């Protein structure tokens, strides 16, 4: 495969991975919507989502340091979603 063709294929795959990374992080938003809709988070693990928040925050920082757009975009979406879940747990976890 030619070098130009490899670069083009890589560019398309990078866009694909950015989309998949963002779509994969929707799980945080689904959990946040459920918490805020039901106003209940009794059975949601604070520790689990806190660890998830630390993990995606670390990946976001790594993406920024290496200037990798798919990592930055996907993990920025994840950090916001995980933060929303944590807020919901703190607001409604004792009910």
mmCIF file as gemmi writes it, N, C-alpha and C atoms, coordinates in Angstrom:
data_model
loop_
_atom_site.group_PDB
_atom_site.id
_atom_site.type_symbol
_atom_site.label_atom_id
_atom_site.label_alt_id
_atom_site.label_comp_id
_atom_site.label_asym_id
_atom_site.label_entity_id
_atom_site.label_seq_id
_atom_site.pdbx_PDB_ins_code
_atom_site.Cartn_x
_atom_site.Cartn_y
_atom_site.Cartn_z
_atom_site.occupancy
_atom_site.B_iso_or_equiv
_atom_site.pdbx_formal_charge
_atom_site.auth_seq_id
_atom_site.auth_asym_id
_atom_site.pdbx_PDB_model_num
ATOM 1 N N . UNK Axp A 1 ? 0.847 -1.178 0 1 0 ? 1 A 1
ATOM 2 C CA . UNK Axp A 1 ? 0 0 0 1 0 ? 1 A 1
ATOM 3 C C . UNK Axp A 1 ? 0.892 1.241 0 1 0 ? 1 A 1
ATOM 4 N N . UNK Axp A 2 ? 0.537 2.214 -0.839 1 0 ? 2 A 1
ATOM 5 C CA . UNK Axp A 2 ? 1.317 3.445 -0.931 1 0 ? 2 A 1
ATOM 6 C C . UNK Axp A 2 ? 1.222 4.257 0.353 1 0 ? 2 A 1
ATOM 7 N N . UNK Axp A 3 ? 2.209 5.099 0.549 1 0 ? 3 A 1
ATOM 8 C CA . UNK Axp A 3 ? 2.246 5.947 1.734 1 0 ? 3 A 1
ATOM 9 C C . UNK Axp A 3 ? 1.036 6.884 1.785 1 0 ? 3 A 1
ATOM 10 N N . UNK Axp A 4 ? 0.661 7.486 0.636 1 0 ? 4 A 1
ATOM 11 C CA . UNK Axp A 4 ? -0.494 8.394 0.592 1 0 ? 4 A 1
ATOM 12 C C . UNK Axp A 4 ? -1.78 7.642 0.913 1 0 ? 4 A 1
ATOM 13 N N . UNK Axp A 5 ? -1.9 6.426 0.415 1 0 ? 5 A 1
ATOM 14 C CA . UNK Axp A 5 ? -3.092 5.619 0.689 1 0 ? 5 A 1
ATOM 15 C C . UNK Axp A 5 ? -3.156 5.23 2.165 1 0 ? 5 A 1
ATOM 16 N N . UNK Axp A 6 ? -2.005 4.927 2.746 1 0 ? 6 A 1
ATOM 17 C CA . UNK Axp A 6 ? -1.961 4.6 4.174 1 0 ? 6 A 1
ATOM 18 C C . UNK Axp A 6 ? -2.397 5.79 5.02 1 0 ? 6 A 1
ATOM 19 N N . UNK Axp A 7 ? -1.925 6.982 4.658 1 0 ? 7 A 1
ATOM 20 C CA . UNK Axp A 7 ? -2.298 8.184 5.401 1 0 ? 7 A 1
ATOM 21 C C . UNK Axp A 7 ? -3.798 8.451 5.296 1 0 ? 7 A 1
ATOM 22 N N . UNK Axp A 8 ? -4.353 8.259 4.117 1 0 ? 8 A 1
ATOM 23 C CA . UNK Axp A 8 ? -5.787 8.47 3.92 1 0 ? 8 A 1
ATOM 24 C C . UNK Axp A 8 ? -6.592 7.459 4.729 1 0 ? 8 A 1
ATOM 25 N N . UNK Axp A 9 ? -6.175 6.203 4.687 1 0 ? 9 A 1
ATOM 26 C CA . UNK Axp A 9 ? -6.851 5.164 5.457 1 0 ? 9 A 1
ATOM 27 C C . UNK Axp A 9 ? -6.759 5.461 6.948 1 0 ? 9 A 1
ATOM 28 N N . UNK Axp A 10 ? -5.598 5.888 7.396 1 0 ? 10 A 1
ATOM 29 C CA . UNK Axp A 10 ? -5.414 6.223 8.803 1 0 ? 10 A 1
ATOM 30 C C . UNK Axp A 10 ? -6.31 7.387 9.212 1 0 ? 10 A 1
ATOM 31 N N . UNK Axp A 11 ? -6.435 8.391 8.343 1 0 ? 11 A 1
ATOM 32 C CA . UNK Axp A 11 ? -7.282 9.543 8.64 1 0 ? 11 A 1
ATOM 33 C C . UNK Axp A 11 ? -8.746 9.117 8.781 1 0 ? 11 A 1
ATOM 34 N N . UNK Axp A 12 ? -9.212 8.25 7.874 1 0 ? 12 A 1
ATOM 35 C CA . UNK Axp A 12 ? -10.581 7.748 7.991 1 0 ? 12 A 1
ATOM 36 C C . UNK Axp A 12 ? -10.761 6.927 9.258 1 0 ? 12 A 1
ATOM 37 N N . UNK Axp A 13 ? -9.785 6.096 9.567 1 0 ? 13 A 1
ATOM 38 C CA . UNK Axp A 13 ? -9.886 5.262 10.775 1 0 ? 13 A 1
ATOM 39 C C . UNK Axp A 13 ? -9.858 6.129 12.029 1 0 ? 13 A 1
ATOM 40 N N . UNK Axp A 14 ? -9.1 7.215 11.997 1 0 ? 14 A 1
ATOM 41 C CA . UNK Axp A 14 ? -9.065 8.129 13.135 1 0 ? 14 A 1
ATOM 42 C C . UNK Axp A 14 ? -10.451 8.748 13.364 1 0 ? 14 A 1
ATOM 43 N N . UNK Axp A 15 ? -11.131 9.162 12.293 1 0 ? 15 A 1
ATOM 44 C CA . UNK Axp A 15 ? -12.497 9.695 12.428 1 0 ? 15 A 1
ATOM 45 C C . UNK Axp A 15 ? -13.449 8.627 12.953 1 0 ? 15 A 1
ATOM 46 N N . UNK Axp A 16 ? -13.306 7.406 12.457 1 0 ? 16 A 1
ATOM 47 C CA . UNK Axp A 16 ? -14.136 6.289 12.925 1 0 ? 16 A 1
ATOM 48 C C . UNK Axp A 16 ? -13.926 6.071 14.425 1 0 ? 16 A 1
ATOM 49 N N . UNK Axp A 17 ? -12.679 6.051 14.868 1 0 ? 17 A 1
ATOM 50 C CA . UNK Axp A 17 ? -12.387 5.821 16.282 1 0 ? 17 A 1
ATOM 51 C C . UNK Axp A 17 ? -12.891 6.972 17.148 1 0 ? 17 A 1
ATOM 52 N N . UNK Axp A 18 ? -12.864 8.188 16.627 1 0 ? 18 A 1
ATOM 53 C CA . UNK Axp A 18 ? -13.397 9.318 17.38 1 0 ? 18 A 1
ATOM 54 C C . UNK Axp A 18 ? -14.903 9.136 17.578 1 0 ? 18 A 1
ATOM 55 N N . UNK Axp A 19 ? -15.598 8.755 16.523 1 0 ? 19 A 1
ATOM 56 C CA . UNK Axp A 19 ? -17.047 8.523 16.623 1 0 ? 19 A 1
ATOM 57 C C . UNK Axp A 19 ? -17.345 7.377 17.583 1 0 ? 19 A 1
ATOM 58 N N . UNK Axp A 20 ? -16.618 6.283 17.481 1 0 ? 20 A 1
ATOM 59 C CA . UNK Axp A 20 ? -16.854 5.139 18.364 1 0 ? 20 A 1
ATOM 60 C C . UNK Axp A 20 ? -16.523 5.481 19.81 1 0 ? 20 A 1
ATOM 61 N N . UNK Axp A 21 ? -15.49 6.262 20.005 1 0 ? 21 A 1
ATOM 62 C CA . UNK Axp A 21 ? -15.125 6.678 21.361 1 0 ? 21 A 1
ATOM 63 C C . UNK Axp A 21 ? -16.214 7.514 22.005 1 0 ? 21 A 1
ATOM 64 N N . UNK Axp A 22 ? -16.791 8.416 21.229 1 0 ? 22 A 1
ATOM 65 C CA . UNK Axp A 22 ? -17.865 9.259 21.754 1 0 ? 22 A 1
ATOM 66 C C . UNK Axp A 22 ? -19.113 8.435 21.996 1 0 ? 22 A 1
ATOM 67 N N . UNK Axp A 23 ? -19.486 7.601 21.047 1 0 ? 23 A 1
ATOM 68 C CA . UNK Axp A 23 ? -20.677 6.763 21.199 1 0 ? 23 A 1
ATOM 69 C C . UNK Axp A 23 ? -20.52 5.826 22.393 1 0 ? 23 A 1
ATOM 70 N N . UNK Axp A 24 ? -19.337 5.305 22.589 1 0 ? 24 A 1
ATOM 71 C CA . UNK Axp A 24 ? -19.082 4.393 23.708 1 0 ? 24 A 1
ATOM 72 C C . UNK Axp A 24 ? -19.233 5.054 25.068 1 0 ? 24 A 1
ATOM 73 N N . UNK Axp A 25 ? -19.1 6.358 25.109 1 0 ? 25 A 1
ATOM 74 C CA . UNK Axp A 25 ? -19.191 7.06 26.391 1 0 ? 25 A 1
ATOM 75 C C . UNK Axp A 25 ? -20.613 7.465 26.746 1 0 ? 25 A 1
ATOM 76 N N . UNK Axp A 26 ? -21.55 7.144 25.879 1 0 ? 26 A 1
ATOM 77 C CA . UNK Axp A 26 ? -22.954 7.475 26.142 1 0 ? 26 A 1
ATOM 78 C C . UNK Axp A 26 ? -23.457 6.766 27.4 1 0 ? 26 A 1
ATOM 79 N N . UNK Axp A 27 ? -22.795 5.709 27.821 1 0 ? 27 A 1
ATOM 80 C CA . UNK Axp A 27 ? -23.222 4.986 29.018 1 0 ? 27 A 1
ATOM 81 C C . UNK Axp A 27 ? -23.313 5.897 30.227 1 0 ? 27 A 1
ATOM 82 N N . UNK Axp A 28 ? -22.41 6.862 30.326 1 0 ? 28 A 1
ATOM 83 C CA . UNK Axp A 28 ? -22.455 7.789 31.452 1 0 ? 28 A 1
ATOM 84 C C . UNK Axp A 28 ? -23.729 8.637 31.402 1 0 ? 28 A 1
ATOM 85 N N . UNK Axp A 29 ? -24.083 9.077 30.211 1 0 ? 29 A 1
ATOM 86 C CA . UNK Axp A 29 ? -25.264 9.92 30.067 1 0 ? 29 A 1
ATOM 87 C C . UNK Axp A 29 ? -26.542 9.125 30.328 1 0 ? 29 A 1
ATOM 88 N N . UNK Axp A 30 ? -26.568 7.871 29.903 1 0 ? 30 A 1
ATOM 89 C CA . UNK Axp A 30 ? -27.735 7.038 30.18 1 0 ? 30 A 1
ATOM 90 C C . UNK Axp A 30 ? -27.942 6.881 31.687 1 0 ? 30 A 1
ATOM 91 N N . UNK Axp A 31 ? -26.871 6.674 32.41 1 0 ? 31 A 1
ATOM 92 C CA . UNK Axp A 31 ? -26.968 6.54 33.867 1 0 ? 31 A 1
ATOM 93 C C . UNK Axp A 31 ? -27.373 7.859 34.502 1 0 ? 31 A 1
ATOM 94 N N . UNK Axp A 32 ? -26.806 8.965 34.032 1 0 ? 32 A 1
ATOM 95 C CA . UNK Axp A 32 ? -27.149 10.28 34.582 1 0 ? 32 A 1
ATOM 96 C C . UNK Axp A 32 ? -28.625 10.6 34.349 1 0 ? 32 A 1
ATOM 97 N N . UNK Axp A 33 ? -29.125 10.332 33.159 1 0 ? 33 A 1
ATOM 98 C CA . UNK Axp A 33 ? -30.54 10.583 32.861 1 0 ? 33 A 1
ATOM 99 C C . UNK Axp A 33 ? -31.425 9.775 33.794 1 0 ? 33 A 1
ATOM 100 N N . UNK Axp A 34 ? -31.081 8.516 34.002 1 0 ? 34 A 1
ATOM 101 C CA . UNK Axp A 34 ? -31.89 7.677 34.888 1 0 ? 34 A 1
ATOM 102 C C . UNK Axp A 34 ? -31.876 8.224 36.319 1 0 ? 34 A 1
ATOM 103 N N . UNK Axp A 35 ? -30.716 8.625 36.798 1 0 ? 35 A 1
ATOM 104 C CA . UNK Axp A 35 ? -30.612 9.157 38.162 1 0 ? 35 A 1
ATOM 105 C C . UNK Axp A 35 ? -31.455 10.419 38.309 1 0 ? 35 A 1
ATOM 106 N N . UNK Axp A 36 ? -31.316 11.346 37.382 1 0 ? 36 A 1
ATOM 107 C CA . UNK Axp A 36 ? -32.041 12.614 37.514 1 0 ? 36 A 1
ATOM 108 C C . UNK Axp A 36 ? -33.537 12.451 37.248 1 0 ? 36 A 1
ATOM 109 N N . UNK Axp A 37 ? -33.901 11.519 36.372 1 0 ? 37 A 1
ATOM 110 C CA . UNK Axp A 37 ? -35.325 11.292 36.085 1 0 ? 37 A 1
ATOM 111 C C . UNK Axp A 37 ? -36.034 10.653 37.275 1 0 ? 37 A 1
ATOM 112 N N . UNK Axp A 38 ? -35.385 9.64 37.865 1 0 ? 38 A 1
ATOM 113 C CA . UNK Axp A 38 ? -36.008 8.932 38.992 1 0 ? 38 A 1
ATOM 114 C C . UNK Axp A 38 ? -35.691 9.582 40.33 1 0 ? 38 A 1
ATOM 115 N N . UNK Axp A 39 ? -34.724 10.492 40.338 1 0 ? 39 A 1
ATOM 116 C CA . UNK Axp A 39 ? -34.225 11.121 41.557 1 0 ? 39 A 1
ATOM 117 C C . UNK Axp A 39 ? -33.814 10.069 42.591 1 0 ? 39 A 1
ATOM 118 N N . UNK Axp A 40 ? -33.156 9.047 42.09 1 0 ? 40 A 1
ATOM 119 C CA . UNK Axp A 40 ? -32.678 7.967 42.955 1 0 ? 40 A 1
ATOM 120 C C . UNK Axp A 40 ? -31.344 7.453 42.427 1 0 ? 40 A 1
ATOM 121 N N . UNK Axp A 41 ? -30.406 7.247 43.342 1 0 ? 41 A 1
ATOM 122 C CA . UNK Axp A 41 ? -29.104 6.692 42.975 1 0 ? 41 A 1
ATOM 123 C C . UNK Axp A 41 ? -28.607 5.75 44.057 1 0 ? 41 A 1
ATOM 124 N N . UNK Axp A 42 ? -29.535 5.225 44.825 1 0 ? 42 A 1
ATOM 125 C CA . UNK Axp A 42 ? -29.174 4.375 45.959 1 0 ? 42 A 1
ATOM 126 C C . UNK Axp A 42 ? -28.325 3.174 45.546 1 0 ? 42 A 1
ATOM 127 N N . UNK Axp A 43 ? -28.636 2.575 44.426 1 0 ? 43 A 1
ATOM 128 C CA . UNK Axp A 43 ? -27.942 1.362 43.995 1 0 ? 43 A 1
ATOM 129 C C . UNK Axp A 43 ? -26.812 1.619 43 1 0 ? 43 A 1
ATOM 130 N N . UNK Axp A 44 ? -26.437 2.873 42.805 1 0 ? 44 A 1
ATOM 131 C CA . UNK Axp A 44 ? -25.358 3.213 41.885 1 0 ? 44 A 1
ATOM 132 C C . UNK Axp A 44 ? -24.077 3.388 42.697 1 0 ? 44 A 1
ATOM 133 N N . UNK Axp A 45 ? -23.015 2.78 42.239 1 0 ? 45 A 1
ATOM 134 C CA . UNK Axp A 45 ? -21.757 2.78 42.98 1 0 ? 45 A 1
ATOM 135 C C . UNK Axp A 45 ? -20.997 4.087 42.837 1 0 ? 45 A 1
ATOM 136 N N . UNK Axp A 46 ? -20.882 4.819 43.941 1 0 ? 46 A 1
ATOM 137 C CA . UNK Axp A 46 ? -20.081 6.046 43.945 1 0 ? 46 A 1
ATOM 138 C C . UNK Axp A 46 ? -18.623 5.72 43.646 1 0 ? 46 A 1
ATOM 139 N N . UNK Axp A 47 ? -18.084 4.7 44.286 1 0 ? 47 A 1
ATOM 140 C CA . UNK Axp A 47 ? -16.694 4.323 44.07 1 0 ? 47 A 1
ATOM 141 C C . UNK Axp A 47 ? -16.456 3.928 42.608 1 0 ? 47 A 1
ATOM 142 N N . UNK Axp A 48 ? -17.366 3.158 42.049 1 0 ? 48 A 1
ATOM 143 C CA . UNK Axp A 48 ? -17.222 2.726 40.654 1 0 ? 48 A 1
ATOM 144 C C . UNK Axp A 48 ? -17.187 3.897 39.691 1 0 ? 48 A 1
ATOM 145 N N . UNK Axp A 49 ? -18.119 4.82 39.851 1 0 ? 49 A 1
ATOM 146 C CA . UNK Axp A 49 ? -18.149 5.969 38.947 1 0 ? 49 A 1
ATOM 147 C C . UNK Axp A 49 ? -17.031 6.964 39.249 1 0 ? 49 A 1
ATOM 148 N N . UNK Axp A 50 ? -16.583 7.032 40.489 1 0 ? 50 A 1
ATOM 149 C CA . UNK Axp A 50 ? -15.438 7.875 40.817 1 0 ? 50 A 1
ATOM 150 C C . UNK Axp A 50 ? -14.177 7.342 40.133 1 0 ? 50 A 1
ATOM 151 N N . UNK Axp A 51 ? -14.003 6.024 40.17 1 0 ? 51 A 1
ATOM 152 C CA . UNK Axp A 51 ? -12.863 5.415 39.473 1 0 ? 51 A 1
ATOM 153 C C . UNK Axp A 51 ? -12.967 5.632 37.97 1 0 ? 51 A 1
ATOM 154 N N . UNK Axp A 52 ? -14.177 5.503 37.437 1 0 ? 52 A 1
ATOM 155 C CA . UNK Axp A 52 ? -14.382 5.761 36.02 1 0 ? 52 A 1
ATOM 156 C C . UNK Axp A 52 ? -14.052 7.198 35.652 1 0 ? 52 A 1
ATOM 157 N N . UNK Axp A 53 ? -14.451 8.131 36.519 1 0 ? 53 A 1
ATOM 158 C CA . UNK Axp A 53 ? -14.16 9.549 36.297 1 0 ? 53 A 1
ATOM 159 C C . UNK Axp A 53 ? -12.652 9.791 36.294 1 0 ? 53 A 1
ATOM 160 N N . UNK Axp A 54 ? -11.949 9.211 37.235 1 0 ? 54 A 1
ATOM 161 C CA . UNK Axp A 54 ? -10.487 9.358 37.281 1 0 ? 54 A 1
ATOM 162 C C . UNK Axp A 54 ? -9.856 8.754 36.025 1 0 ? 54 A 1
ATOM 163 N N . UNK Axp A 55 ? -10.354 7.598 35.604 1 0 ? 55 A 1
ATOM 164 C CA . UNK Axp A 55 ? -9.794 6.936 34.42 1 0 ? 55 A 1
ATOM 165 C C . UNK Axp A 55 ? -9.989 7.781 33.171 1 0 ? 55 A 1
ATOM 166 N N . UNK Axp A 56 ? -11.213 8.249 32.919 1 0 ? 56 A 1
ATOM 167 C CA . UNK Axp A 56 ? -11.438 9.019 31.694 1 0 ? 56 A 1
ATOM 168 C C . UNK Axp A 56 ? -10.763 10.387 31.771 1 0 ? 56 A 1
ATOM 169 N N . UNK Axp A 57 ? -10.635 10.949 32.972 1 0 ? 57 A 1
ATOM 170 C CA . UNK Axp A 57 ? -9.895 12.205 33.117 1 0 ? 57 A 1
ATOM 171 C C . UNK Axp A 57 ? -8.422 11.996 32.773 1 0 ? 57 A 1
ATOM 172 N N . UNK Axp A 58 ? -7.882 10.867 33.19 1 0 ? 58 A 1
ATOM 173 C CA . UNK Axp A 58 ? -6.483 10.544 32.879 1 0 ? 58 A 1
ATOM 174 C C . UNK Axp A 58 ? -6.284 10.362 31.385 1 0 ? 58 A 1
ATOM 175 N N . UNK Axp A 59 ? -7.216 9.666 30.725 1 0 ? 59 A 1
ATOM 176 C CA . UNK Axp A 59 ? -7.135 9.487 29.276 1 0 ? 59 A 1
ATOM 177 C C . UNK Axp A 59 ? -7.276 10.826 28.554 1 0 ? 59 A 1
ATOM 178 N N . UNK Axp A 60 ? -8.131 11.713 29.059 1 0 ? 60 A 1
ATOM 179 C CA . UNK Axp A 60 ? -8.275 13.032 28.462 1 0 ? 60 A 1
ATOM 180 C C . UNK Axp A 60 ? -6.957 13.806 28.556 1 0 ? 60 A 1
ATOM 181 N N . UNK Axp A 61 ? -6.353 13.811 29.721 1 0 ? 61 A 1
ATOM 182 C CA . UNK Axp A 61 ? -5.071 14.496 29.887 1 0 ? 61 A 1
ATOM 183 C C . UNK Axp A 61 ? -4.006 13.905 28.964 1 0 ? 61 A 1
ATOM 184 N N . UNK Axp A 62 ? -3.967 12.592 28.87 1 0 ? 62 A 1
ATOM 185 C CA . UNK Axp A 62 ? -3.009 11.932 27.98 1 0 ? 62 A 1
ATOM 186 C C . UNK Axp A 62 ? -3.25 12.348 26.529 1 0 ? 62 A 1
ATOM 187 N N . UNK Axp A 63 ? -4.53 12.381 26.127 1 0 ? 63 A 1
ATOM 188 C CA . UNK Axp A 63 ? -4.856 12.813 24.77 1 0 ? 63 A 1
ATOM 189 C C . UNK Axp A 63 ? -4.401 14.232 24.489 1 0 ? 63 A 1
ATOM 190 N N . UNK Axp A 64 ? -4.574 15.11 25.473 1 0 ? 64 A 1
ATOM 191 C CA . UNK Axp A 64 ? -4.123 16.5 25.33 1 0 ? 64 A 1
ATOM 192 C C . UNK Axp A 64 ? -2.598 16.551 25.209 1 0 ? 64 A 1
ATOM 193 N N . UNK Axp A 65 ? -1.915 15.794 26.046 1 0 ? 65 A 1
ATOM 194 C CA . UNK Axp A 65 ? -0.444 15.809 26.027 1 0 ? 65 A 1
ATOM 195 C C . UNK Axp A 65 ? 0.134 15.313 24.704 1 0 ? 65 A 1
ATOM 196 N N . UNK Axp A 66 ? -0.503 14.296 24.122 1 0 ? 66 A 1
ATOM 197 C CA . UNK Axp A 66 ? 0.016 13.767 22.85 1 0 ? 66 A 1
ATOM 198 C C . UNK Axp A 66 ? -0.716 14.356 21.646 1 0 ? 66 A 1
ATOM 199 N N . UNK Axp A 67 ? -1.642 15.284 21.911 1 0 ? 67 A 1
ATOM 200 C CA . UNK Axp A 67 ? -2.394 15.971 20.859 1 0 ? 67 A 1
ATOM 201 C C . UNK Axp A 67 ? -3.132 14.993 19.946 1 0 ? 67 A 1
ATOM 202 N N . UNK Axp A 68 ? -3.882 14.079 20.57 1 0 ? 68 A 1
ATOM 203 C CA . UNK Axp A 68 ? -4.634 13.073 19.825 1 0 ? 68 A 1
ATOM 204 C C . UNK Axp A 68 ? -6.124 13.403 19.901 1 0 ? 68 A 1
ATOM 205 N N . UNK Axp A 69 ? -6.675 13.872 18.792 1 0 ? 69 A 1
ATOM 206 C CA . UNK Axp A 69 ? -8.068 14.328 18.778 1 0 ? 69 A 1
ATOM 207 C C . UNK Axp A 69 ? -9.081 13.264 19.192 1 0 ? 69 A 1
ATOM 208 N N . UNK Axp A 70 ? -8.994 12.024 18.702 1 0 ? 70 A 1
ATOM 209 C CA . UNK Axp A 70 ? -9.984 11.038 19.139 1 0 ? 70 A 1
ATOM 210 C C . UNK Axp A 70 ? -9.984 10.841 20.657 1 0 ? 70 A 1
ATOM 211 N N . UNK Axp A 71 ? -8.808 10.785 21.261 1 0 ? 71 A 1
ATOM 212 C CA . UNK Axp A 71 ? -8.742 10.643 22.714 1 0 ? 71 A 1
ATOM 213 C C . UNK Axp A 71 ? -9.306 11.872 23.418 1 0 ? 71 A 1
ATOM 214 N N . UNK Axp A 72 ? -9.009 13.03 22.897 1 0 ? 72 A 1
ATOM 215 C CA . UNK Axp A 72 ? -9.487 14.268 23.533 1 0 ? 72 A 1
ATOM 216 C C . UNK Axp A 72 ? -11.003 14.347 23.454 1 0 ? 72 A 1
ATOM 217 N N . UNK Axp A 73 ? -11.564 14.187 22.269 1 0 ? 73 A 1
ATOM 218 C CA . UNK Axp A 73 ? -13.008 14.347 22.103 1 0 ? 73 A 1
ATOM 219 C C . UNK Axp A 73 ? -13.793 13.28 22.864 1 0 ? 73 A 1
ATOM 220 N N . UNK Axp A 74 ? -13.395 12.029 22.698 1 0 ? 74 A 1
ATOM 221 C CA . UNK Axp A 74 ? -14.134 10.942 23.353 1 0 ? 74 A 1
ATOM 222 C C . UNK Axp A 74 ? -14.076 11.068 24.869 1 0 ? 74 A 1
ATOM 223 N N . UNK Axp A 75 ? -12.922 11.402 25.385 1 0 ? 75 A 1
ATOM 224 C CA . UNK Axp A 75 ? -12.795 11.461 26.835 1 0 ? 75 A 1
ATOM 225 C C . UNK Axp A 75 ? -13.324 12.761 27.421 1 0 ? 75 A 1
ATOM 226 N N . UNK Axp A 76 ? -13.373 13.827 26.639 1 0 ? 76 A 1
ATOM 227 C CA . UNK Axp A 76 ? -14.043 15.043 27.115 1 0 ? 76 A 1
ATOM 228 C C . UNK Axp A 76 ? -15.532 14.759 27.301 1 0 ? 76 A 1
ATOM 229 N N . UNK Axp A 77 ? -16.118 14.049 26.348 1 0 ? 77 A 1
ATOM 230 C CA . UNK Axp A 77 ? -17.524 13.643 26.466 1 0 ? 77 A 1
ATOM 231 C C . UNK Axp A 77 ? -17.706 12.762 27.696 1 0 ? 77 A 1
ATOM 232 N N . UNK Axp A 78 ? -16.785 11.839 27.909 1 0 ? 78 A 1
ATOM 233 C CA . UNK Axp A 78 ? -16.874 10.923 29.048 1 0 ? 78 A 1
ATOM 234 C C . UNK Axp A 78 ? -16.721 11.641 30.382 1 0 ? 78 A 1
ATOM 235 N N . UNK Axp A 79 ? -15.795 12.584 30.47 1 0 ? 79 A 1
ATOM 236 C CA . UNK Axp A 79 ? -15.577 13.308 31.724 1 0 ? 79 A 1
ATOM 237 C C . UNK Axp A 79 ? -16.84 14.064 32.127 1 0 ? 79 A 1
ATOM 238 N N . UNK Axp A 80 ? -17.471 14.719 31.168 1 0 ? 80 A 1
ATOM 239 C CA . UNK Axp A 80 ? -18.702 15.454 31.469 1 0 ? 80 A 1
ATOM 240 C C . UNK Axp A 80 ? -19.792 14.493 31.929 1 0 ? 80 A 1
ATOM 241 N N . UNK Axp A 81 ? -19.955 13.382 31.222 1 0 ? 81 A 1
ATOM 242 C CA . UNK Axp A 81 ? -20.968 12.396 31.6 1 0 ? 81 A 1
ATOM 243 C C . UNK Axp A 81 ? -20.715 11.787 32.961 1 0 ? 81 A 1
ATOM 244 N N . UNK Axp A 82 ? -19.47 11.427 33.225 1 0 ? 82 A 1
ATOM 245 C CA . UNK Axp A 82 ? -19.128 10.842 34.529 1 0 ? 82 A 1
ATOM 246 C C . UNK Axp A 82 ? -19.344 11.855 35.647 1 0 ? 82 A 1
ATOM 247 N N . UNK Axp A 83 ? -19.022 13.109 35.376 1 0 ? 83 A 1
ATOM 248 C CA . UNK Axp A 83 ? -19.238 14.165 36.367 1 0 ? 83 A 1
ATOM 249 C C . UNK Axp A 83 ? -20.728 14.298 36.681 1 0 ? 83 A 1
ATOM 250 N N . UNK Axp A 84 ? -21.573 14.255 35.659 1 0 ? 84 A 1
ATOM 251 C CA . UNK Axp A 84 ? -23.02 14.333 35.874 1 0 ? 84 A 1
ATOM 252 C C . UNK Axp A 84 ? -23.513 13.176 36.738 1 0 ? 84 A 1
ATOM 253 N N . UNK Axp A 85 ? -22.999 11.985 36.483 1 0 ? 85 A 1
ATOM 254 C CA . UNK Axp A 85 ? -23.39 10.826 37.301 1 0 ? 85 A 1
ATOM 255 C C . UNK Axp A 85 ? -22.954 11.038 38.747 1 0 ? 85 A 1
ATOM 256 N N . UNK Axp A 86 ? -21.736 11.496 38.945 1 0 ? 86 A 1
ATOM 257 C CA . UNK Axp A 86 ? -21.253 11.731 40.313 1 0 ? 86 A 1
ATOM 258 C C . UNK Axp A 86 ? -22.106 12.772 41.029 1 0 ? 86 A 1
ATOM 259 N N . UNK Axp A 87 ? -22.481 13.838 40.341 1 0 ? 87 A 1
ATOM 260 C CA . UNK Axp A 87 ? -23.354 14.848 40.938 1 0 ? 87 A 1
ATOM 261 C C . UNK Axp A 87 ? -24.692 14.222 41.315 1 0 ? 87 A 1
ATOM 262 N N . UNK Axp A 88 ? -25.231 13.403 40.407 1 0 ? 88 A 1
ATOM 263 C CA . UNK Axp A 88 ? -26.498 12.731 40.688 1 0 ? 88 A 1
ATOM 264 C C . UNK Axp A 88 ? -26.406 11.792 41.876 1 0 ? 88 A 1
ATOM 265 N N . UNK Axp A 89 ? -25.322 11.056 41.977 1 0 ? 89 A 1
ATOM 266 C CA . UNK Axp A 89 ? -25.132 10.152 43.12 1 0 ? 89 A 1
ATOM 267 C C . UNK Axp A 89 ? -25.074 10.942 44.414 1 0 ? 89 A 1
ATOM 268 N N . UNK Axp A 90 ? -24.335 12.057 44.398 1 0 ? 90 A 1
ATOM 269 C CA . UNK Axp A 90 ? -24.217 12.863 45.616 1 0 ? 90 A 1
ATOM 270 C C . UNK Axp A 90 ? -25.548 13.519 45.988 1 0 ? 90 A 1
ATOM 271 N N . UNK Axp A 91 ? -26.342 13.869 44.986 1 0 ? 91 A 1
ATOM 272 C CA . UNK Axp A 91 ? -27.635 14.505 45.258 1 0 ? 91 A 1
ATOM 273 C C . UNK Axp A 91 ? -28.701 13.511 45.706 1 0 ? 91 A 1
ATOM 274 N N . UNK Axp A 92 ? -28.736 12.34 45.072 1 0 ? 92 A 1
ATOM 275 C CA . UNK Axp A 92 ? -29.849 11.415 45.28 1 0 ? 92 A 1
ATOM 276 C C . UNK Axp A 92 ? -29.455 10.049 45.843 1 0 ? 92 A 1
ATOM 277 N N . UNK Axp A 93 ? -28.194 9.875 46.224 1 0 ? 93 A 1
ATOM 278 C CA . UNK Axp A 93 ? -27.724 8.573 46.68 1 0 ? 93 A 1
ATOM 279 C C . UNK Axp A 93 ? -28.275 8.106 48.007 1 0 ? 93 A 1
ATOM 280 N N . UNK Axp A 94 ? -28.726 8.989 48.837 1 0 ? 94 A 1
ATOM 281 C CA . UNK Axp A 94 ? -29.201 8.613 50.175 1 0 ? 94 A 1
ATOM 282 C C . UNK Axp A 94 ? -30.693 8.343 50.234 1 0 ? 94 A 1
ATOM 283 N N . UNK Axp A 95 ? -31.384 8.484 49.138 1 0 ? 95 A 1
ATOM 284 C CA . UNK Axp A 95 ? -32.849 8.335 49.144 1 0 ? 95 A 1
ATOM 285 C C . UNK Axp A 95 ? -33.263 6.901 49.033 1 0 ? 95 A 1
